[in-house]
Amino acid sequence: MVDDVEKRWHDPGMFRRAVLYTVGVVVVAALVLVVIQTWATRREACAAAATYCDTASRAAIVGGPGLVLMLGTLGAFLATYRVWREHRTWPIWQGAGWFLLVLTLAYLAIGSSVFAG
């Protein structure tokens, strides 16, 4: 059992899984962004106007990748709890969860400027 005070949290396999999970979530969010961007530029309703000409395209461009990032964040924190219950090196997953949470909030904050225009 790992004592939290000892700070011996060296587990290369767990670190690798957490990094691959985090990179996977970011890649899926980027793919969702590309798909939504392609959909928004090819809509007939927006043929003569800007890319984000209506509320549906604006909500999709912010909500799609934002939802993927938020679900990834929740998954990382769920993995943190699961690994903690197994008495393994949980801080690695907690770090992945916090990284994804910061990324999610930054994306949503910057993406909300789409609604201003």
MOPAC internal coordinates of N, CA, C and O (Angstrom, degrees):
PM7 1SCF
backbone

  N    0.0000 0     0.00 0     0.00 0    0    0    0
  C    1.4480 1     0.00 0     0.00 0    1    0    0
  C    1.5267 1   108.68 1     0.00 0    2    1    0
  O    1.2310 1   120.63 1   -38.57 1    3    2    1
  N    1.3107 1   116.40 1   141.43 1    3    2    1
  C    1.4577 1   122.23 1  -179.63 1    5    3    2
  C    1.5210 1   108.60 1   -92.59 1    6    5    3
  O    1.2310 1   120.82 1   -54.83 1    7    6    5
  N    1.3280 1   116.03 1   125.17 1    7    6    5
  C    1.4507 1   121.22 1   176.22 1    9    7    6
  C    1.5275 1   107.48 1   -87.24 1   10    9    7
  O    1.2310 1   120.13 1   -50.81 1   11   10    9
  N    1.3236 1   117.35 1   129.19 1   11   10    9
  C    1.4539 1   121.45 1  -175.86 1   13   11   10
  C    1.5217 1   112.83 1   -62.19 1   14   13   11
  O    1.2310 1   119.85 1   154.54 1   15   14   13
  N    1.3043 1   117.89 1   -25.46 1   15   14   13
  C    1.4533 1   121.20 1  -177.10 1   17   15   14
  C    1.5296 1   110.82 1   -77.57 1   18   17   15
  O    1.2310 1   119.85 1   153.85 1   19   18   17
  N    1.3154 1   117.90 1   -26.15 1   19   18   17
  C    1.4589 1   121.43 1  -175.18 1   21   19   18
  C    1.5225 1   113.43 1   -70.00 1   22   21   19
  O    1.2310 1   119.35 1   151.20 1   23   22   21
  N    1.3090 1   118.85 1   -28.80 1   23   22   21
  C    1.4568 1   124.24 1   179.99 1   25   23   22
  C    1.5265 1   113.26 1    62.09 1   26   25   23
  O    1.2310 1   120.13 1  -149.88 1   27   26   25
  N    1.3169 1   117.35 1    30.12 1   27   26   25
  C    1.4607 1   120.19 1   174.15 1   29   27   26
  C    1.5274 1   107.60 1   -96.80 1   30   29   27
  O    1.2310 1   121.43 1   -98.08 1   31   30   29
  N    1.3105 1   114.86 1    81.92 1   31   30   29
  C    1.4590 1   119.94 1  -175.38 1   33   31   30
  C    1.5130 1   110.65 1  -114.73 1   34   33   31
  O    1.2310 1   120.16 1  -130.79 1   35   34   33
  N    1.2869 1   117.31 1    49.21 1   35   34   33
  C    1.4547 1   122.02 1  -179.13 1   37   35   34
  C    1.5254 1   108.54 1   -98.37 1   38   37   35
  O    1.2310 1   120.68 1   -69.53 1   39   38   37
  N    1.3165 1   116.30 1   110.47 1   39   38   37
  C    1.4603 1   122.01 1   179.04 1   41   39   38
  C    1.5276 1   107.84 1  -147.38 1   42   41   39
  O    1.2310 1   119.98 1   -89.01 1   43   42   41
  N    1.3363 1   117.64 1    90.99 1   43   42   41
  C    1.4606 1   120.19 1  -176.21 1   45   43   42
  C    1.5310 1   113.85 1   -59.78 1   46   45   43
  O    1.2310 1   119.90 1   144.72 1   47   46   45
  N    1.3141 1   117.80 1   -35.28 1   47   46   45
  C    1.4675 1   120.41 1   179.21 1   49   47   46
  C    1.5193 1   111.96 1   -65.79 1   50   49   47
  O    1.2310 1   120.68 1   136.66 1   51   50   49
  N    1.3177 1   116.31 1   -43.34 1   51   50   49
  C    1.4623 1   120.64 1   178.95 1   53   51   50
  C    1.5292 1   110.48 1   -66.98 1   54   53   51
  O    1.2310 1   120.65 1   140.50 1   55   54   53
  N    1.3179 1   116.36 1   -39.50 1   55   54   53
  C    1.4623 1   120.85 1   177.83 1   57   55   54
  C    1.5346 1   110.26 1   -61.67 1   58   57   55
  O    1.2310 1   120.56 1   136.11 1   59   58   57
  N    1.3204 1   116.53 1   -43.89 1   59   58   57
  C    1.4546 1   121.36 1   179.57 1   61   59   58
  C    1.5286 1   110.74 1   -61.37 1   62   61   59
  O    1.2310 1   120.28 1   136.17 1   63   62   61
  N    1.3260 1   117.06 1   -43.83 1   63   62   61
  C    1.4718 1   120.46 1   179.05 1   65   63   62
  C    1.5242 1   111.28 1   -64.01 1   66   65   63
  O    1.2310 1   120.07 1   138.54 1   67   66   65
  N    1.3243 1   117.47 1   -41.46 1   67   66   65
  C    1.4604 1   120.76 1  -179.88 1   69   67   66
  C    1.5314 1   111.34 1   -66.39 1   70   69   67
  O    1.2310 1   120.53 1   139.23 1   71   70   69
  N    1.3260 1   116.60 1   -40.77 1   71   70   69
  C    1.4670 1   120.13 1   179.18 1   73   71   70
  C    1.5230 1   110.23 1   -67.10 1   74   73   71
  O    1.2310 1   119.95 1   135.78 1   75   74   73
  N    1.3163 1   117.71 1   -44.22 1   75   74   73
  C    1.4609 1   120.32 1   178.42 1   77   75   74
  C    1.5305 1   111.23 1   -62.52 1   78   77   75
  O    1.2310 1   120.08 1   141.00 1   79   78   77
  N    1.3167 1   117.45 1   -39.00 1   79   78   77
  C    1.4607 1   121.08 1   177.26 1   81   79   78
  C    1.5305 1   110.23 1   -62.99 1   82   81   79
  O    1.2310 1   120.27 1   133.43 1   83   82   81
  N    1.3243 1   117.09 1   -46.57 1   83   82   81
  C    1.4614 1   121.35 1  -178.43 1   85   83   82
  C    1.5209 1   110.93 1   -64.13 1   86   85   83
  O    1.2310 1   120.33 1   134.63 1   87   86   85
  N    1.3118 1   116.98 1   -45.37 1   87   86   85
  C    1.4659 1   120.19 1   178.08 1   89   87   86
  C    1.5203 1   110.30 1   -63.83 1   90   89   87
  O    1.2310 1   120.17 1   141.00 1   91   90   89
  N    1.3133 1   117.28 1   -39.00 1   91   90   89
  C    1.4669 1   120.78 1   177.56 1   93   91   90
  C    1.5195 1   112.59 1   -61.38 1   94   93   91
  O    1.2310 1   120.42 1   136.86 1   95   94   93
  N    1.3223 1   116.80 1   -43.14 1   95   94   93
  C    1.4619 1   120.67 1   178.63 1   97   95   94
  C    1.5229 1   110.48 1   -63.20 1   98   97   95
  O    1.2310 1   120.24 1   136.75 1   99   98   97
  N    1.3164 1   117.15 1   -43.25 1   99   98   97
  C    1.4701 1   120.90 1  -179.45 1  101   99   98
  C    1.5277 1   110.20 1   -66.11 1  102  101   99
  O    1.2310 1   119.61 1   140.07 1  103  102  101
  N    1.3223 1   118.34 1   -39.93 1  103  102  101
  C    1.4642 1   121.36 1   178.66 1  105  103  102
  C    1.5204 1   111.04 1   -65.90 1  106  105  103
  O    1.2310 1   119.93 1   137.25 1  107  106  105
  N    1.3180 1   117.75 1   -42.75 1  107  106  105
  C    1.4737 1   120.44 1   178.31 1  109  107  106
  C    1.5274 1   110.24 1   -63.80 1  110  109  107
  O    1.2310 1   120.00 1   138.74 1  111  110  109
  N    1.3229 1   117.60 1   -41.26 1  111  110  109
  C    1.4692 1   120.36 1   177.62 1  113  111  110
  C    1.5287 1   110.75 1   -62.64 1  114  113  111
  O    1.2310 1   120.28 1   140.25 1  115  114  113
  N    1.3249 1   117.08 1   -39.75 1  115  114  113
  C    1.4657 1   120.49 1   178.10 1  117  115  114
  C    1.5237 1   111.11 1   -66.31 1  118  117  115
  O    1.2310 1   120.02 1   140.51 1  119  118  117
  N    1.3263 1   117.57 1   -39.49 1  119  118  117
  C    1.4637 1   120.53 1   177.23 1  121  119  118
  C    1.5245 1   111.12 1   -65.12 1  122  121  119
  O    1.2310 1   120.27 1   139.31 1  123  122  121
  N    1.3178 1   117.08 1   -40.69 1  123  122  121
  C    1.4628 1   120.62 1   176.64 1  125  123  122
  C    1.5259 1   109.89 1   -62.06 1  126  125  123
  O    1.2310 1   120.31 1   139.23 1  127  126  125
  N    1.3174 1   117.01 1   -40.77 1  127  126  125
  C    1.4608 1   121.40 1   177.60 1  129  127  126
  C    1.5250 1   111.32 1   -61.42 1  130  129  127
  O    1.2310 1   119.98 1   136.83 1  131  130  129
  N    1.3298 1   117.64 1   -43.17 1  131  130  129
  C    1.4579 1   121.16 1   179.37 1  133  131  130
  C    1.5199 1   110.97 1   -65.21 1  134  133  131
  O    1.2310 1   120.27 1   137.39 1  135  134  133
  N    1.3218 1   117.09 1   -42.61 1  135  134  133
  C    1.4676 1   120.66 1   179.23 1  137  135  134
  C    1.5209 1   110.77 1   -63.64 1  138  137  135
  O    1.2310 1   120.00 1   135.52 1  139  138  137
  N    1.3049 1   117.61 1   -44.48 1  139  138  137
  C    1.4648 1   120.82 1  -179.93 1  141  139  138
  C    1.5252 1   110.49 1   -67.87 1  142  141  139
  O    1.2310 1   120.23 1   141.62 1  143  142  141
  N    1.3099 1   117.17 1   -38.38 1  143  142  141
  C    1.4649 1   120.58 1   177.29 1  145  143  142
  C    1.5293 1   110.32 1   -62.17 1  146  145  143
  O    1.2310 1   120.46 1   136.78 1  147  146  145
  N    1.3249 1   116.73 1   -43.22 1  147  146  145
  C    1.4673 1   120.66 1   177.72 1  149  147  146
  C    1.5203 1   110.90 1   -63.38 1  150  149  147
  O    1.2310 1   120.53 1   136.41 1  151  150  149
  N    1.3127 1   116.60 1   -43.59 1  151  150  149
  C    1.4647 1   120.79 1   178.27 1  153  151  150
  C    1.5284 1   111.11 1   -62.22 1  154  153  151
  O    1.2310 1   120.34 1   137.85 1  155  154  153
  N    1.3219 1   116.96 1   -42.15 1  155  154  153
  C    1.4682 1   120.46 1  -177.12 1  157  155  154
  C    1.5206 1   112.05 1   -68.34 1  158  157  155
  O    1.2310 1   119.73 1   147.78 1  159  158  157
  N    1.3189 1   118.12 1   -32.22 1  159  158  157
  C    1.4676 1   119.69 1  -179.44 1  161  159  158
  C    1.5103 1   113.02 1   -79.68 1  162  161  159
  O    1.2310 1   119.54 1   160.12 1  163  162  161
  N    1.3168 1   118.48 1   -19.88 1  163  162  161
  C    1.4643 1   121.58 1  -176.74 1  165  163  162
  C    1.5205 1   113.89 1  -102.22 1  166  165  163
  O    1.2310 1   119.77 1  -172.00 1  167  166  165
  N    1.2891 1   118.05 1     8.00 1  167  166  165
  C    1.4687 1   120.54 1  -179.38 1  169  167  166
  C    1.5196 1   110.06 1   -74.36 1  170  169  167
  O    1.2310 1   120.66 1   -38.93 1  171  170  169
  N    1.3331 1   116.34 1   141.07 1  171  170  169
  C    1.4661 1   120.67 1   178.27 1  173  171  170
  C    1.5204 1   111.58 1   -68.25 1  174  173  171
  O    1.2310 1   120.56 1   147.90 1  175  174  173
  N    1.3126 1   116.54 1   -32.10 1  175  174  173
  C    1.4695 1   120.21 1  -179.16 1  177  175  174
  C    1.5190 1   111.31 1   -66.21 1  178  177  175
  O    1.2310 1   120.43 1   157.01 1  179  178  177
  N    1.3123 1   116.79 1   -22.99 1  179  178  177
  C    1.4658 1   120.82 1  -177.00 1  181  179  178
  C    1.5252 1   111.85 1  -111.44 1  182  181  179
  O    1.2310 1   119.86 1  -158.90 1  183  182  181
  N    1.3301 1   117.87 1    21.10 1  183  182  181
  C    1.4686 1   120.58 1  -174.42 1  185  183  182
  C    1.5242 1   112.36 1   -61.88 1  186  185  183
  O    1.2310 1   119.96 1   137.45 1  187  186  185
  N    1.3132 1   117.69 1   -42.55 1  187  186  185
  C    1.4621 1   120.15 1  -175.89 1  189  187  186
  C    1.5240 1   112.83 1   -97.05 1  190  189  187
  O    1.2310 1   120.47 1   167.58 1  191  190  189
  N    1.3059 1   116.70 1   -12.42 1  191  190  189
  C    1.4660 1   120.12 1  -174.61 1  193  191  190
  C    1.5318 1   110.37 1  -102.81 1  194  193  191
  O    1.2310 1   121.41 1    11.82 1  195  194  193
  N    1.2987 1   114.91 1  -168.18 1  195  194  193
  C    1.4586 1   121.67 1   178.31 1  197  195  194
  C    1.5244 1   110.66 1   -70.48 1  198  197  195
  O    1.2310 1   120.91 1    -9.06 1  199  198  197
  N    1.3075 1   115.86 1   170.94 1  199  198  197
  C    1.4697 1   120.86 1  -178.17 1  201  199  198
  C    1.5241 1   112.01 1   -61.61 1  202  201  199
  O    1.2310 1   120.66 1   137.60 1  203  202  201
  N    1.3087 1   116.35 1   -42.40 1  203  202  201
  C    1.4630 1   119.97 1  -178.10 1  205  203  202
  C    1.5249 1   108.28 1  -103.53 1  206  205  203
  O    1.2310 1   120.72 1  -107.42 1  207  206  205
  N    1.3224 1   116.23 1    72.58 1  207  206  205
  C    1.4552 1   120.04 1  -171.37 1  209  207  206
  C    1.5252 1   113.24 1   -87.23 1  210  209  207
  O    1.2310 1   119.73 1   161.67 1  211  210  209
  N    1.3092 1   118.12 1   -18.33 1  211  210  209
  C    1.4636 1   119.33 1  -179.11 1  213  211  210
  C    1.5228 1   110.53 1  -137.16 1  214  213  211
  O    1.2310 1   121.40 1    -4.99 1  215  214  213
  N    1.3190 1   114.93 1   175.01 1  215  214  213
  C    1.4593 1   121.17 1  -175.96 1  217  215  214
  C    1.5272 1   112.15 1   -65.90 1  218  217  215
  O    1.2310 1   120.07 1   145.44 1  219  218  217
  N    1.3309 1   117.48 1   -34.56 1  219  218  217
  C    1.4693 1   120.19 1  -178.61 1  221  219  218
  C    1.5265 1   111.40 1   -62.86 1  222  221  219
  O    1.2310 1   120.40 1   134.32 1  223  222  221
  N    1.3272 1   116.84 1   -45.68 1  223  222  221
  C    1.4657 1   118.60 1  -179.44 1  225  223  222
  C    1.5317 1   111.10 1   -70.23 1  226  225  223
  O    1.2310 1   120.32 1   144.58 1  227  226  225
  N    1.3145 1   116.99 1   -35.42 1  227  226  225
  C    1.4714 1   119.94 1   178.22 1  229  227  226
  C    1.5227 1   111.18 1   -66.37 1  230  229  227
  O    1.2310 1   120.96 1   135.99 1  231  230  229
  N    1.3224 1   115.78 1   -44.01 1  231  230  229
  C    1.4712 1   119.29 1   179.84 1  233  231  230
  C    1.5255 1   111.17 1   -66.85 1  234  233  231
  O    1.2310 1   120.39 1   143.00 1  235  234  233
  N    1.3227 1   116.86 1   -37.00 1  235  234  233
  C    1.4647 1   119.92 1  -179.25 1  237  235  234
  C    1.5170 1   111.54 1   -68.20 1  238  237  235
  O    1.2310 1   120.04 1   139.99 1  239  238  237
  N    1.3240 1   117.52 1   -40.01 1  239  238  237
  C    1.4623 1   120.29 1  -176.82 1  241  239  238
  C    1.5286 1   111.51 1   -69.51 1  242  241  239
  O    1.2310 1   120.59 1   151.45 1  243  242  241
  N    1.3183 1   116.49 1   -28.55 1  243  242  241
  C    1.4641 1   119.85 1   176.90 1  245  243  242
  C    1.5303 1   110.76 1   -90.46 1  246  245  243
  O    1.2310 1   120.46 1   136.41 1  247  246  245
  N    1.3142 1   116.72 1   -43.59 1  247  246  245
  C    1.4607 1   121.16 1  -172.70 1  249  247  246
  C    1.5090 1   115.45 1   -75.37 1  250  249  247
  O    1.2310 1   119.66 1   144.36 1  251  250  249
  N    1.3309 1   118.26 1   -35.64 1  251  250  249
  C    1.4676 1   120.52 1  -176.65 1  253  251  250
  C    1.5130 1   113.09 1   -62.40 1  254  253  251
  O    1.2310 1   119.96 1   115.90 1  255  254  253
  N    1.3345 1   117.68 1   -64.10 1  255  254  253
  C    1.4631 1   118.24 1   178.33 1  257  255  254
  C    1.5297 1   112.85 1   -64.90 1  258  257  255
  O    1.2310 1   120.31 1   148.31 1  259  258  257
  N    1.3322 1   117.01 1   -31.69 1  259  258  257
  C    1.4657 1   120.03 1   177.20 1  261  259  258
  C    1.5188 1   111.66 1   -62.23 1  262  261  259
  O    1.2310 1   120.86 1   140.44 1  263  262  261
  N    1.3318 1   115.97 1   -39.56 1  263  262  261
  C    1.4662 1   120.19 1   178.24 1  265  263  262
  C    1.5270 1   110.80 1   -67.12 1  266  265  263
  O    1.2310 1   120.38 1   138.14 1  267  266  265
  N    1.3212 1   116.87 1   -41.86 1  267  266  265
  C    1.4681 1   120.07 1   178.49 1  269  267  266
  C    1.5254 1   110.45 1   -61.76 1  270  269  267
  O    1.2310 1   120.68 1   135.86 1  271  270  269
  N    1.3279 1   116.31 1   -44.14 1  271  270  269
  C    1.4626 1   119.57 1   179.68 1  273  271  270
  C    1.5303 1   111.65 1   -65.51 1  274  273  271
  O    1.2310 1   120.41 1   140.47 1  275  274  273
  N    1.3324 1   116.83 1   -39.53 1  275  274  273
  C    1.4626 1   119.72 1   179.88 1  277  275  274
  C    1.5345 1   111.14 1   -67.28 1  278  277  275
  O    1.2310 1   120.27 1   138.35 1  279  278  277
  N    1.3264 1   117.10 1   -41.65 1  279  278  277
  C    1.4648 1   119.39 1   177.09 1  281  279  278
  C    1.5324 1   110.77 1   -64.98 1  282  281  279
  O    1.2310 1   120.35 1   143.47 1  283  282  281
  N    1.3279 1   116.94 1   -36.53 1  283  282  281
  C    1.4573 1   120.44 1   175.51 1  285  283  282
  C    1.5161 1   111.90 1   -64.24 1  286  285  283
  O    1.2310 1   120.80 1   140.62 1  287  286  285
  N    1.3275 1   116.07 1   -39.38 1  287  286  285
  C    1.4654 1   120.75 1   177.11 1  289  287  286
  C    1.5258 1   110.64 1   -62.35 1  290  289  287
  O    1.2310 1   120.84 1   132.33 1  291  290  289
  N    1.3155 1   116.00 1   -47.67 1  291  290  289
  C    1.4632 1   119.76 1   178.88 1  293  291  290
  C    1.5202 1   111.44 1   -62.20 1  294  293  291
  O    1.2310 1   120.51 1   142.18 1  295  294  293
  N    1.3303 1   116.62 1   -37.82 1  295  294  293
  C    1.4615 1   120.42 1   177.26 1  297  295  294
  C    1.5173 1   112.36 1   -64.03 1  298  297  295
  O    1.2310 1   120.70 1   140.95 1  299  298  297
  N    1.3216 1   116.26 1   -39.05 1  299  298  297
  C    1.4760 1   119.59 1   178.70 1  301  299  298
  C    1.5263 1   111.15 1   -66.75 1  302  301  299
  O    1.2310 1   120.64 1   138.84 1  303  302  301
  N    1.3344 1   116.39 1   -41.16 1  303  302  301
  C    1.4609 1   118.22 1   178.43 1  305  303  302
  C    1.5290 1   111.64 1   -70.87 1  306  305  303
  O    1.2310 1   120.01 1   149.15 1  307  306  305
  N    1.3179 1   117.58 1   -30.85 1  307  306  305
  C    1.4621 1   120.63 1   173.95 1  309  307  306
  C    1.5319 1   110.27 1   -66.38 1  310  309  307
  O    1.2310 1   120.68 1   139.42 1  311  310  309
  N    1.3278 1   116.31 1   -40.58 1  311  310  309
  C    1.4646 1   120.39 1   175.75 1  313  311  310
  C    1.5278 1   110.55 1   -64.10 1  314  313  311
  O    1.2310 1   120.43 1   143.98 1  315  314  313
  N    1.3322 1   116.79 1   -36.02 1  315  314  313
  C    1.4687 1   120.41 1   176.48 1  317  315  314
  C    1.5157 1   110.19 1   -59.16 1  318  317  315
  O    1.2310 1   120.58 1   132.21 1  319  318  317
  N    1.3204 1   116.50 1   -47.79 1  319  318  317
  C    1.4617 1   120.55 1  -179.67 1  321  319  318
  C    1.5308 1   111.34 1   -63.51 1  322  321  319
  O    1.2310 1   121.16 1   136.46 1  323  322  321
  N    1.3415 1   115.39 1   -43.54 1  323  322  321
  C    1.4615 1   119.31 1  -179.07 1  325  323  322
  C    1.5228 1   111.34 1   -62.22 1  326  325  323
  O    1.2310 1   120.10 1   136.04 1  327  326  325
  N    1.3350 1   117.41 1   -43.96 1  327  326  325
  C    1.4641 1   121.59 1  -179.73 1  329  327  326
  C    1.5329 1   110.53 1   -69.24 1  330  329  327
  O    1.2310 1   120.36 1   143.30 1  331  330  329
  N    1.3268 1   116.92 1   -36.70 1  331  330  329
  C    1.4685 1   120.59 1   177.36 1  333  331  330
  C    1.5272 1   110.85 1   -62.12 1  334  333  331
  O    1.2310 1   120.61 1   138.81 1  335  334  333
  N    1.3394 1   116.44 1   -41.19 1  335  334  333
  C    1.4696 1   119.91 1   179.32 1  337  335  334
  C    1.5168 1   112.06 1   -65.83 1  338  337  335
  O    1.2310 1   120.47 1   153.17 1  339  338  337
  N    1.3220 1   116.71 1   -26.83 1  339  338  337
  C    1.4664 1   121.12 1   177.56 1  341  339  338
  C    1.5244 1   112.04 1   -85.01 1  342  341  339
  O    1.2310 1   120.27 1  -177.91 1  343  342  341
  N    1.3506 1   117.08 1     2.09 1  343  342  341
  C    1.4691 1   123.18 1   180.00 1  345  343  342
  C    1.5265 1   111.73 1    60.20 1  346  345  343
  O    1.2310 1   121.67 1  -136.64 1  347  346  345
  N    1.3369 1   114.42 1    43.36 1  347  346  345
  C    1.4601 1   120.01 1   177.71 1  349  347  346
  C    1.5220 1   109.31 1  -114.22 1  350  349  347
  O    1.2310 1   119.68 1    11.38 1  351  350  349
  N    1.3062 1   118.22 1  -168.62 1  351  350  349
  C    1.4689 1   122.77 1  -173.53 1  353  351  350
  C    1.5290 1   110.87 1   -81.06 1  354  353  351
  O    1.2310 1   121.00 1   -96.30 1  355  354  353
  N    1.3029 1   115.69 1    83.70 1  355  354  353
  C    1.4584 1   122.29 1  -176.33 1  357  355  354
  C    1.5223 1   115.11 1   -76.28 1  358  357  355
  O    1.2310 1   117.81 1   154.31 1  359  358  357
  N    1.3469 1   121.78 1   -25.69 1  359  358  357
  C    1.4710 1   119.66 1  -177.21 1  361  359  358
  C    1.5280 1   113.99 1   -60.87 1  362  361  359
  O    1.2310 1   120.12 1   156.00 1  363  362  361
  N    1.3202 1   117.38 1   -24.00 1  363  362  361
  C    1.4630 1   120.29 1   177.50 1  365  363  362
  C    1.5241 1   109.72 1   -63.17 1  366  365  363
  O    1.2310 1   120.55 1   134.51 1  367  366  365
  N    1.3138 1   116.56 1   -45.49 1  367  366  365
  C    1.4622 1   120.30 1   179.81 1  369  367  366
  C    1.5241 1   111.33 1   -71.63 1  370  369  367
  O    1.2310 1   120.54 1   146.87 1  371  370  369
  N    1.3127 1   116.57 1   -33.13 1  371  370  369
  C    1.4553 1   118.85 1   177.35 1  373  371  370
  C    1.5333 1   110.43 1   -64.33 1  374  373  371
  O    1.2310 1   120.47 1   140.95 1  375  374  373
  N    1.3128 1   116.71 1   -39.05 1  375  374  373
  C    1.4600 1   120.72 1   175.92 1  377  375  374
  C    1.5153 1   111.80 1   -62.72 1  378  377  375
  O    1.2310 1   120.51 1   139.52 1  379  378  377
  N    1.3331 1   116.63 1   -40.48 1  379  378  377
  C    1.4696 1   120.50 1   177.06 1  381  379  378
  C    1.5281 1   110.35 1   -63.64 1  382  381  379
  O    1.2310 1   120.65 1   139.72 1  383  382  381
  N    1.3192 1   116.36 1   -40.28 1  383  382  381
  C    1.4681 1   120.05 1   179.19 1  385  383  382
  C    1.5174 1   112.37 1   -64.80 1  386  385  383
  O    1.2310 1   120.57 1   136.76 1  387  386  385
  N    1.3324 1   116.52 1   -43.24 1  387  386  385
  C    1.4647 1   119.60 1   179.25 1  389  387  386
  C    1.5252 1   111.19 1   -67.09 1  390  389  387
  O    1.2310 1   120.06 1   141.42 1  391  390  389
  N    1.3258 1   117.49 1   -38.58 1  391  390  389
  C    1.4601 1   120.46 1   177.12 1  393  391  390
  C    1.5252 1   110.32 1   -60.95 1  394  393  391
  O    1.2310 1   120.50 1   133.70 1  395  394  393
  N    1.3344 1   116.65 1   -46.30 1  395  394  393
  C    1.4650 1   119.86 1   179.77 1  397  395  394
  C    1.5248 1   111.76 1   -66.63 1  398  397  395
  O    1.2310 1   119.96 1   145.71 1  399  398  397
  N    1.3187 1   117.68 1   -34.29 1  399  398  397
  C    1.4587 1   120.07 1   178.00 1  401  399  398
  C    1.5240 1   110.97 1   -65.95 1  402  401  399
  O    1.2310 1   120.20 1   135.79 1  403  402  401
  N    1.3217 1   117.23 1   -44.21 1  403  402  401
  C    1.4709 1   120.51 1   177.72 1  405  403  402
  C    1.5196 1   110.30 1   -62.85 1  406  405  403
  O    1.2310 1   120.17 1   137.93 1  407  406  405
  N    1.3272 1   117.27 1   -42.07 1  407  406  405
  C    1.4597 1   121.39 1   178.41 1  409  407  406
  C    1.5279 1   110.93 1   -63.26 1  410  409  407
  O    1.2310 1   120.23 1   138.71 1  411  410  409
  N    1.3224 1   117.17 1   -41.29 1  411  410  409
  C    1.4618 1   121.65 1   178.35 1  413  411  410
  C    1.5173 1   111.23 1   -62.43 1  414  413  411
  O    1.2310 1   120.40 1   131.40 1  415  414  413
  N    1.3185 1   116.84 1   -48.60 1  415  414  413
  C    1.4615 1   119.75 1  -178.84 1  417  415  414
  C    1.5203 1   111.64 1   -65.64 1  418  417  415
  O    1.2310 1   120.02 1   142.77 1  419  418  417
  N    1.3237 1   117.57 1   -37.23 1  419  418  417
  C    1.4655 1   120.54 1   177.59 1  421  419  418
  C    1.5264 1   110.25 1   -65.36 1  422  421  419
  O    1.2310 1   120.08 1   136.36 1  423  422  421
  N    1.3284 1   117.45 1   -43.64 1  423  422  421
  C    1.4690 1   120.23 1   179.18 1  425  423  422
  C    1.5212 1   111.13 1   -62.93 1  426  425  423
  O    1.2310 1   120.55 1   135.39 1  427  426  425
  N    1.3202 1   116.56 1   -44.61 1  427  426  425
  C    1.4654 1   119.60 1  -179.25 1  429  427  426
  C    1.5376 1   111.37 1   -67.25 1  430  429  427
  O    1.2310 1   120.18 1   143.36 1  431  430  429
  N    1.3101 1   117.26 1   -36.64 1  431  430  429
  C    1.4750 1   119.94 1   178.96 1  433  431  430
  C    1.5214 1   111.06 1   -68.17 1  434  433  431
  O    1.2310 1   120.57 1   134.88 1  435  434  433
  N    1.3208 1   116.51 1   -45.12 1  435  434  433
  C    1.4566 1   119.41 1   179.46 1  437  435  434
  C    1.5316 1   110.52 1   -71.98 1  438  437  435
  O    1.2310 1   120.33 1   140.58 1  439  438  437
  N    1.3131 1   116.98 1   -39.42 1  439  438  437
  C    1.4645 1   120.97 1  -179.93 1  441  439  438
  C    1.5116 1   114.21 1   -68.42 1  442  441  439
  O    1.2310 1   120.12 1   157.00 1  443  442  441
  N    1.3145 1   117.38 1   -23.00 1  443  442  441
  C    1.4606 1   119.13 1  -179.66 1  445  443  442
  C    1.5250 1   111.30 1   -68.30 1  446  445  443
  O    1.2310 1   119.73 1   165.06 1  447  446  445
  N    1.3387 1   118.12 1   -14.94 1  447  446  445
  C    1.4643 1   120.08 1   176.10 1  449  447  446
  C    1.5213 1   111.69 1   -66.61 1  450  449  447
  O    1.2310 1   119.94 1   163.75 1  451  450  449
  N    1.3331 1   117.71 1   -16.25 1  451  450  449
  C    1.4603 1   121.51 1   176.62 1  453  451  450
  C    1.5260 1   110.25 1   -63.15 1  454  453  451
  O    1.2310 1   120.53 1   147.70 1  455  454  453
  N    1.3219 1   116.60 1   -32.30 1  455  454  453
  C    1.4611 1   120.36 1  -178.79 1  457  455  454
  C    1.5278 1   112.63 1   -75.93 1  458  457  455
  O    1.2310 1   120.49 1   163.75 1  459  458  457
  N    1.3149 1   116.66 1   -16.25 1  459  458  457
  C    1.4610 1   119.78 1  -179.69 1  461  459  458
  C    1.5242 1   111.92 1   -74.68 1  462  461  459
  O    1.2310 1   120.14 1   153.53 1  463  462  461
  N    1.3267 1   117.34 1   -26.47 1  463  462  461
  C    1.4557 1   121.01 1  -175.46 1  465  463  462
  C    1.4305 1   113.16 1  -100.63 1  466  465  463
  O    1.2310 1   120.10 1   180.00 1  467  466  465

